[in-house]
């Protein structure tokens, strides 16, 4: 119990690792809130809140932070707790809940990852709507910060037009 508590305190105090965007420039067209695209091993997604749509790219860099040779790896539960706590501050979300936690050890092409990680899929309320959120937690407990690729004003809400009757 002490190790888990100390680990969670350390995770809360550790600044997240900043992922470096690689490859093509992100498109400037707005995407739907629930759209998730995996290009290579990256996840592209959008979060709408505060009148803007922010597009993010979550990718584990090949040179990630501190050495990973540890006598332990963070548990799935600790990774989920750390991700939920981090997402609350990073996304400005409330009612954040972890939906799935996947342990990733290989790229999509089958080659081993230099830094295995947990991919945490969450749901949280941002701007008054429930939205999908993501976090990557390395085996040493560090969080990988998504890169914001674009921001744009949120599209106006569609309102039904009332029909006026001619008298």
Secondary structure, DSSP 4 states (H G I P E B T S, - for coil): -HHHHHHHHHHHHSPPEEPPP-SSPPP-S---TT--EEETTEEEEEEEETTEEEEEEE---SS-SS----SS---HHHHHHHHHHHHHHHS--EEEEEEEEEEEEE-TTSPEEEEEEEEEEEEEEETTEEEEEEEEEETTSPEEEPEEEEEEEPPPPP-PPPPPPP-
